[in-house]
Amino acid sequence: MNDSDSERRKRMTTVNLRYVLKNWMAESTVRKAERNDFSEVHLLQHVLHPFQRHSAAEKASYSSPTPSWAKDLRVSCSS
């Protein structure tokens, strides 16, 4: 297509997810919930609307690369 960068970027934001639940997010949420802190559960419920930008999710680095502490984290459905 012969569209501009801004047009292409706008089109991409309508189809590419901003936030995807990753292992490190789930692990962090579970660790807090085990201490009866459900704040991150509520945050995830609020922000996992994939095409919207959320300041709380940005602050939690949910759209950033995996943090170094979680590089080797493996979570399975039976964990």
Gaussian input, Z-matrix of N, CA and C with variables (Angstrom, degrees):
# hf/3-21g

backbone

0 1
 N
 C     1     B1
 C     2     B2     1     A1
 N     3     B3     2     A2     1     D1
 C     4     B4     3     A3     2     D2
 C     5     B5     4     A4     3     D3
 N     6     B6     5     A5     4     D4
 C     7     B7     6     A6     5     D5
 C     8     B8     7     A7     6     D6
 N     9     B9     8     A8     7     D7
 C    10    B10     9     A9     8     D8
 C    11    B11    10    A10     9     D9
 N    12    B12    11    A11    10    D10
 C    13    B13    12    A12    11    D11
 C    14    B14    13    A13    12    D12
 N    15    B15    14    A14    13    D13
 C    16    B16    15    A15    14    D14
 C    17    B17    16    A16    15    D15
 N    18    B18    17    A17    16    D16
 C    19    B19    18    A18    17    D17
 C    20    B20    19    A19    18    D18
 N    21    B21    20    A20    19    D19
 C    22    B22    21    A21    20    D20
 C    23    B23    22    A22    21    D21
 N    24    B24    23    A23    22    D22
 C    25    B25    24    A24    23    D23
 C    26    B26    25    A25    24    D24
 N    27    B27    26    A26    25    D25
 C    28    B28    27    A27    26    D26
 C    29    B29    28    A28    27    D27
 N    30    B30    29    A29    28    D28
 C    31    B31    30    A30    29    D29
 C    32    B32    31    A31    30    D30
 N    33    B33    32    A32    31    D31
 C    34    B34    33    A33    32    D32
 C    35    B35    34    A34    33    D33
 N    36    B36    35    A35    34    D34
 C    37    B37    36    A36    35    D35
 C    38    B38    37    A37    36    D36
 N    39    B39    38    A38    37    D37
 C    40    B40    39    A39    38    D38
 C    41    B41    40    A40    39    D39
 N    42    B42    41    A41    40    D40
 C    43    B43    42    A42    41    D41
 C    44    B44    43    A43    42    D42
 N    45    B45    44    A44    43    D43
 C    46    B46    45    A45    44    D44
 C    47    B47    46    A46    45    D45
 N    48    B48    47    A47    46    D46
 C    49    B49    48    A48    47    D47
 C    50    B50    49    A49    48    D48
 N    51    B51    50    A50    49    D49
 C    52    B52    51    A51    50    D50
 C    53    B53    52    A52    51    D51
 N    54    B54    53    A53    52    D52
 C    55    B55    54    A54    53    D53
 C    56    B56    55    A55    54    D54
 N    57    B57    56    A56    55    D55
 C    58    B58    57    A57    56    D56
 C    59    B59    58    A58    57    D57
 N    60    B60    59    A59    58    D58
 C    61    B61    60    A60    59    D59
 C    62    B62    61    A61    60    D60
 N    63    B63    62    A62    61    D61
 C    64    B64    63    A63    62    D62
 C    65    B65    64    A64    63    D63
 N    66    B66    65    A65    64    D64
 C    67    B67    66    A66    65    D65
 C    68    B68    67    A67    66    D66
 N    69    B69    68    A68    67    D67
 C    70    B70    69    A69    68    D68
 C    71    B71    70    A70    69    D69
 N    72    B72    71    A71    70    D70
 C    73    B73    72    A72    71    D71
 C    74    B74    73    A73    72    D72
 N    75    B75    74    A74    73    D73
 C    76    B76    75    A75    74    D74
 C    77    B77    76    A76    75    D75
 N    78    B78    77    A77    76    D76
 C    79    B79    78    A78    77    D77
 C    80    B80    79    A79    78    D78
 N    81    B81    80    A80    79    D79
 C    82    B82    81    A81    80    D80
 C    83    B83    82    A82    81    D81
 N    84    B84    83    A83    82    D82
 C    85    B85    84    A84    83    D83
 C    86    B86    85    A85    84    D84
 N    87    B87    86    A86    85    D85
 C    88    B88    87    A87    86    D86
 C    89    B89    88    A88    87    D87
 N    90    B90    89    A89    88    D88
 C    91    B91    90    A90    89    D89
 C    92    B92    91    A91    90    D90
 N    93    B93    92    A92    91    D91
 C    94    B94    93    A93    92    D92
 C    95    B95    94    A94    93    D93
 N    96    B96    95    A95    94    D94
 C    97    B97    96    A96    95    D95
 C    98    B98    97    A97    96    D96
 N    99    B99    98    A98    97    D97
 C   100   B100    99    A99    98    D98
 C   101   B101   100   A100    99    D99
 N   102   B102   101   A101   100   D100
 C   103   B103   102   A102   101   D101
 C   104   B104   103   A103   102   D102
 N   105   B105   104   A104   103   D103
 C   106   B106   105   A105   104   D104
 C   107   B107   106   A106   105   D105
 N   108   B108   107   A107   106   D106
 C   109   B109   108   A108   107   D107
 C   110   B110   109   A109   108   D108
 N   111   B111   110   A110   109   D109
 C   112   B112   111   A111   110   D110
 C   113   B113   112   A112   111   D111
 N   114   B114   113   A113   112   D112
 C   115   B115   114   A114   113   D113
 C   116   B116   115   A115   114   D114
 N   117   B117   116   A116   115   D115
 C   118   B118   117   A117   116   D116
 C   119   B119   118   A118   117   D117
 N   120   B120   119   A119   118   D118
 C   121   B121   120   A120   119   D119
 C   122   B122   121   A121   120   D120
 N   123   B123   122   A122   121   D121
 C   124   B124   123   A123   122   D122
 C   125   B125   124   A124   123   D123
 N   126   B126   125   A125   124   D124
 C   127   B127   126   A126   125   D125
 C   128   B128   127   A127   126   D126
 N   129   B129   128   A128   127   D127
 C   130   B130   129   A129   128   D128
 C   131   B131   130   A130   129   D129
 N   132   B132   131   A131   130   D130
 C   133   B133   132   A132   131   D131
 C   134   B134   133   A133   132   D132
 N   135   B135   134   A134   133   D133
 C   136   B136   135   A135   134   D134
 C   137   B137   136   A136   135   D135
 N   138   B138   137   A137   136   D136
 C   139   B139   138   A138   137   D137
 C   140   B140   139   A139   138   D138
 N   141   B141   140   A140   139   D139
 C   142   B142   141   A141   140   D140
 C   143   B143   142   A142   141   D141
 N   144   B144   143   A143   142   D142
 C   145   B145   144   A144   143   D143
 C   146   B146   145   A145   144   D144
 N   147   B147   146   A146   145   D145
 C   148   B148   147   A147   146   D146
 C   149   B149   148   A148   147   D147
 N   150   B150   149   A149   148   D148
 C   151   B151   150   A150   149   D149
 C   152   B152   151   A151   150   D150
 N   153   B153   152   A152   151   D151
 C   154   B154   153   A153   152   D152
 C   155   B155   154   A154   153   D153
 N   156   B156   155   A155   154   D154
 C   157   B157   156   A156   155   D155
 C   158   B158   157   A157   156   D156
 N   159   B159   158   A158   157   D157
 C   160   B160   159   A159   158   D158
 C   161   B161   160   A160   159   D159
 N   162   B162   161   A161   160   D160
 C   163   B163   162   A162   161   D161
 C   164   B164   163   A163   162   D162
 N   165   B165   164   A164   163   D163
 C   166   B166   165   A165   164   D164
 C   167   B167   166   A166   165   D165
 N   168   B168   167   A167   166   D166
 C   169   B169   168   A168   167   D167
 C   170   B170   169   A169   168   D168
 N   171   B171   170   A170   169   D169
 C   172   B172   171   A171   170   D170
 C   173   B173   172   A172   171   D171
 N   174   B174   173   A173   172   D172
 C   175   B175   174   A174   173   D173
 C   176   B176   175   A175   174   D174
 N   177   B177   176   A176   175   D175
 C   178   B178   177   A177   176   D176
 C   179   B179   178   A178   177   D177
 N   180   B180   179   A179   178   D178
 C   181   B181   180   A180   179   D179
 C   182   B182   181   A181   180   D180
 N   183   B183   182   A182   181   D181
 C   184   B184   183   A183   182   D182
 C   185   B185   184   A184   183   D183
 N   186   B186   185   A185   184   D184
 C   187   B187   186   A186   185   D185
 C   188   B188   187   A187   186   D186
 N   189   B189   188   A188   187   D187
 C   190   B190   189   A189   188   D188
 C   191   B191   190   A190   189   D189
 N   192   B192   191   A191   190   D190
 C   193   B193   192   A192   191   D191
 C   194   B194   193   A193   192   D192
 N   195   B195   194   A194   193   D193
 C   196   B196   195   A195   194   D194
 C   197   B197   196   A196   195   D195
 N   198   B198   197   A197   196   D196
 C   199   B199   198   A198   197   D197
 C   200   B200   199   A199   198   D198
 N   201   B201   200   A200   199   D199
 C   202   B202   201   A201   200   D200
 C   203   B203   202   A202   201   D201
 N   204   B204   203   A203   202   D202
 C   205   B205   204   A204   203   D203
 C   206   B206   205   A205   204   D204
 N   207   B207   206   A206   205   D205
 C   208   B208   207   A207   206   D206
 C   209   B209   208   A208   207   D207
 N   210   B210   209   A209   208   D208
 C   211   B211   210   A210   209   D209
 C   212   B212   211   A211   210   D210
 N   213   B213   212   A212   211   D211
 C   214   B214   213   A213   212   D212
 C   215   B215   214   A214   213   D213
 N   216   B216   215   A215   214   D214
 C   217   B217   216   A216   215   D215
 C   218   B218   217   A217   216   D216
 N   219   B219   218   A218   217   D217
 C   220   B220   219   A219   218   D218
 C   221   B221   220   A220   219   D219
 N   222   B222   221   A221   220   D220
 C   223   B223   222   A222   221   D221
 C   224   B224   223   A223   222   D222
 N   225   B225   224   A224   223   D223
 C   226   B226   225   A225   224   D224
 C   227   B227   226   A226   225   D225
 N   228   B228   227   A227   226   D226
 C   229   B229   228   A228   227   D227
 C   230   B230   229   A229   228   D228
 N   231   B231   230   A230   229   D229
 C   232   B232   231   A231   230   D230
 C   233   B233   232   A232   231   D231
 N   234   B234   233   A233   232   D232
 C   235   B235   234   A234   233   D233
 C   236   B236   235   A235   234   D234

   B1=1.4525
   B2=1.5200
   B3=1.2986
   B4=1.4674
   B5=1.5253
   B6=1.3010
   B7=1.4601
   B8=1.5266
   B9=1.3025
   B10=1.4680
   B11=1.5259
   B12=1.3347
   B13=1.4640
   B14=1.5243
   B15=1.3130
   B16=1.4630
   B17=1.5286
   B18=1.3184
   B19=1.4715
   B20=1.5261
   B21=1.3167
   B22=1.4607
   B23=1.5315
   B24=1.3237
   B25=1.4659
   B26=1.5287
   B27=1.3184
   B28=1.4709
   B29=1.5254
   B30=1.3123
   B31=1.4613
   B32=1.5262
   B33=1.3322
   B34=1.4634
   B35=1.5296
   B36=1.3240
   B37=1.4648
   B38=1.5245
   B39=1.3175
   B40=1.4633
   B41=1.5219
   B42=1.3259
   B43=1.4698
   B44=1.5295
   B45=1.3180
   B46=1.4655
   B47=1.5217
   B48=1.3201
   B49=1.4570
   B50=1.5252
   B51=1.3050
   B52=1.4652
   B53=1.5292
   B54=1.3206
   B55=1.4634
   B56=1.5242
   B57=1.3152
   B58=1.4640
   B59=1.5218
   B60=1.3224
   B61=1.4556
   B62=1.5258
   B63=1.3161
   B64=1.4682
   B65=1.5237
   B66=1.3257
   B67=1.4668
   B68=1.5144
   B69=1.3277
   B70=1.4597
   B71=1.5209
   B72=1.3232
   B73=1.4705
   B74=1.5241
   B75=1.3322
   B76=1.4603
   B77=1.5244
   B78=1.3273
   B79=1.4653
   B80=1.5196
   B81=1.3054
   B82=1.4621
   B83=1.5289
   B84=1.3148
   B85=1.4674
   B86=1.5253
   B87=1.3254
   B88=1.4664
   B89=1.5229
   B90=1.3260
   B91=1.4772
   B92=1.5284
   B93=1.3248
   B94=1.4664
   B95=1.5237
   B96=1.3317
   B97=1.4686
   B98=1.5295
   B99=1.3291
   B100=1.4654
   B101=1.5243
   B102=1.3189
   B103=1.4715
   B104=1.5336
   B105=1.3314
   B106=1.4712
   B107=1.5174
   B108=1.3092
   B109=1.4632
   B110=1.5249
   B111=1.3121
   B112=1.4621
   B113=1.5222
   B114=1.3199
   B115=1.4629
   B116=1.5256
   B117=1.3310
   B118=1.4591
   B119=1.5316
   B120=1.3229
   B121=1.4677
   B122=1.5275
   B123=1.3209
   B124=1.4639
   B125=1.5188
   B126=1.3256
   B127=1.4642
   B128=1.5251
   B129=1.3236
   B130=1.4681
   B131=1.5264
   B132=1.3115
   B133=1.4623
   B134=1.5272
   B135=1.2964
   B136=1.4684
   B137=1.5240
   B138=1.3261
   B139=1.4655
   B140=1.5171
   B141=1.2985
   B142=1.4593
   B143=1.5296
   B144=1.3135
   B145=1.4603
   B146=1.5217
   B147=1.3052
   B148=1.4554
   B149=1.5212
   B150=1.2910
   B151=1.4579
   B152=1.5218
   B153=1.3172
   B154=1.4588
   B155=1.5213
   B156=1.3140
   B157=1.4567
   B158=1.5246
   B159=1.3240
   B160=1.4599
   B161=1.5203
   B162=1.3054
   B163=1.4683
   B164=1.5315
   B165=1.3372
   B166=1.4683
   B167=1.5281
   B168=1.3127
   B169=1.4685
   B170=1.5221
   B171=1.3181
   B172=1.4615
   B173=1.5246
   B174=1.3353
   B175=1.4666
   B176=1.5336
   B177=1.3363
   B178=1.4662
   B179=1.5239
   B180=1.3209
   B181=1.4690
   B182=1.5282
   B183=1.3107
   B184=1.4568
   B185=1.5197
   B186=1.3212
   B187=1.4700
   B188=1.5287
   B189=1.3204
   B190=1.4634
   B191=1.5242
   B192=1.3202
   B193=1.4710
   B194=1.5311
   B195=1.2991
   B196=1.4637
   B197=1.5323
   B198=1.3461
   B199=1.4706
   B200=1.5250
   B201=1.3230
   B202=1.4660
   B203=1.5249
   B204=1.3306
   B205=1.4653
   B206=1.5274
   B207=1.3194
   B208=1.4642
   B209=1.5265
   B210=1.3114
   B211=1.4646
   B212=1.5346
   B213=1.3184
   B214=1.4636
   B215=1.5269
   B216=1.3116
   B217=1.4546
   B218=1.5238
   B219=1.3253
   B220=1.4596
   B221=1.5238
   B222=1.3007
   B223=1.4528
   B224=1.5195
   B225=1.3179
   B226=1.4588
   B227=1.5186
   B228=1.2884
   B229=1.4686
   B230=1.5257
   B231=1.3060
   B232=1.4745
   B233=1.5220
   B234=1.3271
   B235=1.4738
   B236=1.5120
   A1=109.73
   A2=115.32
   A3=121.07
   A4=111.16
   A5=116.81
   A6=118.54
   A7=110.33
   A8=115.65
   A9=120.97
   A10=110.14
   A11=115.37
   A12=119.68
   A13=110.91
   A14=117.59
   A15=119.96
   A16=111.25
   A17=117.51
   A18=120.00
   A19=110.71
   A20=116.33
   A21=120.91
   A22=110.21
   A23=116.85
   A24=121.45
   A25=110.44
   A26=116.12
   A27=120.25
   A28=110.14
   A29=117.24
   A30=121.71
   A31=110.72
   A32=117.20
   A33=121.36
   A34=111.70
   A35=117.89
   A36=119.78
   A37=112.34
   A38=116.89
   A39=118.76
   A40=112.54
   A41=117.79
   A42=120.13
   A43=114.06
   A44=118.77
   A45=121.87
   A46=109.72
   A47=115.81
   A48=120.68
   A49=111.12
   A50=117.18
   A51=121.77
   A52=109.88
   A53=116.20
   A54=121.29
   A55=109.14
   A56=114.76
   A57=122.18
   A58=106.07
   A59=116.97
   A60=119.55
   A61=109.19
   A62=115.23
   A63=121.74
   A64=108.87
   A65=115.66
   A66=120.76
   A67=112.37
   A68=117.57
   A69=119.77
   A70=111.50
   A71=117.20
   A72=120.12
   A73=110.09
   A74=115.88
   A75=120.42
   A76=110.46
   A77=116.92
   A78=121.04
   A79=110.90
   A80=117.36
   A81=121.49
   A82=110.53
   A83=116.22
   A84=121.60
   A85=110.79
   A86=117.02
   A87=121.33
   A88=110.46
   A89=117.44
   A90=120.52
   A91=111.30
   A92=116.32
   A93=119.62
   A94=111.15
   A95=116.77
   A96=120.65
   A97=110.93
   A98=117.09
   A99=120.23
   A100=111.95
   A101=116.58
   A102=121.69
   A103=110.39
   A104=115.89
   A105=123.24
   A106=112.83
   A107=117.33
   A108=122.68
   A109=106.95
   A110=116.38
   A111=121.26
   A112=112.43
   A113=116.66
   A114=120.99
   A115=112.25
   A116=116.49
   A117=118.67
   A118=111.74
   A119=117.26
   A120=120.25
   A121=108.60
   A122=116.25
   A123=120.71
   A124=111.31
   A125=116.75
   A126=120.28
   A127=110.25
   A128=117.14
   A129=120.11
   A130=111.14
   A131=117.08
   A132=119.77
   A133=110.30
   A134=116.04
   A135=120.96
   A136=112.88
   A137=117.25
   A138=119.50
   A139=115.66
   A140=119.01
   A141=118.39
   A142=112.06
   A143=113.82
   A144=123.73
   A145=102.63
   A146=117.42
   A147=123.86
   A148=118.72
   A149=120.12
   A150=119.05
   A151=112.72
   A152=117.35
   A153=121.25
   A154=110.01
   A155=116.04
   A156=121.80
   A157=107.56
   A158=117.07
   A159=122.56
   A160=108.94
   A161=116.84
   A162=120.18
   A163=111.38
   A164=117.53
   A165=119.92
   A166=111.12
   A167=117.26
   A168=120.76
   A169=110.66
   A170=116.98
   A171=120.36
   A172=109.83
   A173=116.51
   A174=120.87
   A175=111.18
   A176=116.59
   A177=121.41
   A178=112.05
   A179=117.59
   A180=124.67
   A181=113.37
   A182=117.35
   A183=120.89
   A184=113.50
   A185=118.48
   A186=119.19
   A187=111.68
   A188=116.40
   A189=122.18
   A190=110.47
   A191=116.60
   A192=119.18
   A193=110.94
   A194=117.08
   A195=122.92
   A196=110.11
   A197=117.33
   A198=119.12
   A199=111.06
   A200=116.10
   A201=120.91
   A202=112.59
   A203=117.97
   A204=120.20
   A205=112.05
   A206=117.28
   A207=120.80
   A208=113.61
   A209=118.14
   A210=121.39
   A211=112.81
   A212=118.46
   A213=121.82
   A214=112.74
   A215=117.65
   A216=122.11
   A217=110.81
   A218=115.83
   A219=121.48
   A220=107.50
   A221=116.44
   A222=122.04
   A223=107.54
   A224=116.24
   A225=119.71
   A226=109.06
   A227=116.36
   A228=121.43
   A229=111.26
   A230=117.33
   A231=120.32
   A232=112.65
   A233=117.68
   A234=120.38
   A235=111.44
   D1=156.84
   D2=-179.76
   D3=-105.28
   D4=42.52
   D5=179.50
   D6=-93.05
   D7=163.61
   D8=-179.25
   D9=-78.15
   D10=168.19
   D11=177.05
   D12=-58.85
   D13=-42.63
   D14=-178.56
   D15=-66.15
   D16=-38.06
   D17=177.11
   D18=-66.61
   D19=-41.91
   D20=179.17
   D21=-65.09
   D22=-43.12
   D23=178.92
   D24=-61.63
   D25=-42.31
   D26=178.96
   D27=-62.97
   D28=-43.14
   D29=178.87
   D30=-63.88
   D31=-40.74
   D32=-178.86
   D33=-65.70
   D34=-35.60
   D35=-178.62
   D36=-70.31
   D37=-13.38
   D38=177.02
   D39=-88.42
   D40=-11.66
   D41=-178.14
   D42=-125.24
   D43=-18.70
   D44=-179.87
   D45=-97.91
   D46=127.44
   D47=-179.00
   D48=-65.14
   D49=138.90
   D50=175.90
   D51=-85.47
   D52=-42.63
   D53=-178.53
   D54=-121.90
   D55=129.52
   D56=176.83
   D57=-127.65
   D58=129.88
   D59=179.23
   D60=-62.47
   D61=122.05
   D62=-178.68
   D63=-114.67
   D64=160.68
   D65=-178.82
   D66=-52.08
   D67=-44.24
   D68=-176.27
   D69=-65.83
   D70=-32.69
   D71=176.89
   D72=-67.48
   D73=-45.22
   D74=179.28
   D75=-62.60
   D76=-44.08
   D77=-179.30
   D78=-62.13
   D79=-45.27
   D80=178.75
   D81=-61.38
   D82=-41.28
   D83=179.95
   D84=-65.59
   D85=-44.11
   D86=179.53
   D87=-63.65
   D88=-44.28
   D89=-179.90
   D90=-58.88
   D91=-42.83
   D92=178.76
   D93=-68.32
   D94=-41.94
   D95=-179.05
   D96=-63.47
   D97=-34.54
   D98=177.34
   D99=-64.68
   D100=-19.66
   D101=176.33
   D102=-101.38
   D103=18.84
   D104=-179.19
   D105=61.94
   D106=28.44
   D107=174.14
   D108=-108.73
   D109=101.30
   D110=-175.83
   D111=-98.18
   D112=16.12
   D113=-177.81
   D114=-61.01
   D115=-39.47
   D116=-178.92
   D117=-75.53
   D118=-30.02
   D119=172.97
   D120=-59.30
   D121=-47.68
   D122=-179.94
   D123=-65.19
   D124=-38.54
   D125=177.96
   D126=-61.73
   D127=-47.68
   D128=-179.99
   D129=-62.11
   D130=-40.13
   D131=178.07
   D132=-61.33
   D133=-34.90
   D134=-178.70
   D135=-76.74
   D136=-40.94
   D137=-170.13
   D138=-95.37
   D139=-12.79
   D140=-177.81
   D141=-80.32
   D142=48.91
   D143=167.37
   D144=-109.41
   D145=96.69
   D146=-156.91
   D147=-60.66
   D148=-23.09
   D149=-174.25
   D150=-100.30
   D151=-0.91
   D152=-178.94
   D153=-101.74
   D154=143.57
   D155=176.24
   D156=-89.87
   D157=132.53
   D158=-179.77
   D159=-124.92
   D160=128.12
   D161=-177.85
   D162=-61.42
   D163=-38.05
   D164=179.71
   D165=-65.31
   D166=-37.74
   D167=178.71
   D168=-70.47
   D169=-37.45
   D170=176.58
   D171=-63.98
   D172=-42.68
   D173=179.26
   D174=-63.39
   D175=-34.61
   D176=178.71
   D177=-81.93
   D178=1.74
   D179=178.30
   D180=64.42
   D181=29.61
   D182=-178.15
   D183=-66.63
   D184=-21.84
   D185=178.42
   D186=-100.79
   D187=8.72
   D188=-179.79
   D189=-94.30
   D190=166.99
   D191=174.70
   D192=-60.44
   D193=160.11
   D194=179.48
   D195=-56.06
   D196=133.28
   D197=178.51
   D198=-67.58
   D199=156.75
   D200=-175.48
   D201=-60.28
   D202=-34.21
   D203=-178.30
   D204=-66.31
   D205=-18.01
   D206=-175.14
   D207=-110.41
   D208=6.88
   D209=-176.57
   D210=-56.76
   D211=-37.49
   D212=-176.93
   D213=-102.28
   D214=10.19
   D215=-178.23
   D216=-69.59
   D217=133.11
   D218=177.15
   D219=-129.08
   D220=119.77
   D221=179.18
   D222=-121.52
   D223=133.36
   D224=177.97
   D225=-117.39
   D226=170.80
   D227=179.07
   D228=-61.47
   D229=-26.36
   D230=-178.07
   D231=-95.69
   D232=5.27
   D233=-179.38
   D234=-68.00

